[in-house]
Amino acid sequence: MQAIQITQYGGPDVLIPAEVDPPAPGPGQALVEVAAAGVNFIDVYHRLGRYPTPLPFVPGVEAAGRVLAVGPGVTEVRAGERVAWALLPGTYAEQAVVPVDRLVPLPDGLAEETAAAVLLQGMTAHFLTHDVYAIQPGDTVLVHAAAGGMGLLLCRLIPHLGGRVIGTVSTDAKEKLAREAGAAEVIRYDQVDDLAGRVRELTGGAGVAAVYDGVGASTFDASLASLRRRGTLALFGAASGPVPPVDPIRLMQAGSAVLTRPTLGDFVVTRQELLERATDVLGWVAAGTLRVSVGGRYPLAEAARAHEDLTSRRTTGKLLLIP
C-alpha cells in the first residue's frame, strides 16, 4: 500500500511517498481503510523532531474510514463499520491498524471526511472550553489565529456556550471568515502595534477571561497582557515556535494569572472520556451547531505541499489528505 514515510527529521521534503507492506491487525486491533487523514501542527512537530519519534515512521495522528478486518477475539467493531480516531500514529497511509478501544463510531449521515476534519481539533476545543477554562455566559475570550481550523471551531463553539470571542487574524479574507464563524470583534495583527491594548479597549479596560493561544512565541506576551485579573492563558500550540522560559513572577504581575500548556491526550485518558467528548463534538456537527471548514484536500502523495501550506499560513480551515 502507499504511505508517507519519514526516514529523517526535517522540512516538508522529508515526507516521502513509499510503498510499504499492508499492516495486519492483532488482538485488540482493527485494520481500517483510511478515507481521509487530518493534517495538524502536531504532524509538523513530529516531522521536525520537536516531538521525537523513532525513525522511520508514518506520520499523521487523525483519520476516519471503514473497518476492513479485525484481529483475533475482537468483538467491539466489525468489518464495514465507519470509524474515526485521533492521537494515534500512522494515518498518512491507505490503511492503518488501530486499537479498537480508541475508535469512535461515526453517526449515520456524518461523512468520513468531515469526521477526519473535526475529531482532533473538535475534542481539543471541547476540553479547552469545558475543562481548561470553562466558558461562562458573558465571558469575553481571545482566540488567536481565529481563521485557522482550530480558531474557526472555537469561534463557533464559544458563542454556543454563551461567550464572546475577540479573534486575531492577518488578512481581510481571514477577518471575514472569523466574523462569519462567530467572532464578535476581530483584531488584525498587521494593523495594530499594541494588541493587548486593543483587547483592553474592547473589554472596557478589564481584559479577557481567557486566551486560547495555539500560536506561541509571537503572541505569548500579548496574550498574558490581555488577561483580566485571575485570567487563564491556555497555550495549546506553538505554530510560531516554542515560548521561551517564563519567570512565574510574571503571572503574579498579570493579576494572579493561570498559565497552562494542555494537550488532548490528558483529556481523553479513558475510553469513557474519549467517547463523551467525541460524541459531543460529532453530535454538534451532525446537528449543525458546529460547522466544519475544510480549507484544502490533497492527494496523499502531496503531503509535503499540505505541510508547506499549513505552516506558511496560506490556508484557512482544516487540511485533509485523501489516500
Salt bridges, closest charged atoms under 4 A:
GLU62 OE1 - LYS318 NZ 2.67
GLU81 OE2 - ARG78 NE 3.58
GLU112 OE2 - ARG66 NH2 3.59
GLU113 OE1 - ARG297 NE 2.59
ASP131 OD2 - ARG277 NH1 2.85
ASP139 OD1 - ARG228 NH1 3.81
ASP172 OD1 - ARG188 NH1 2.35
GLU175 OE2 - ARG179 NE 3.17
GLU175 OE1 - ARG188 NH1 3.62
GLU180 OE2 - LYS176 NZ 2.48
GLU185 OE2 - ARG164 NH2 3.75
ASP190 OD2 - ARG188 NH2 2.85
GLU201 OE1 - ARG198 NH1 2.87
ASP221 OD1 - ARG250 NH2 2.99
GLU273 OE2 - ARG277 NH2 3.29
ASP280 OD2 - HIS126 NE2 2.87
GLU302 OE1 - ARG305 NH2 2.46
ASP309 OD1 - ARG314 NH2 2.53
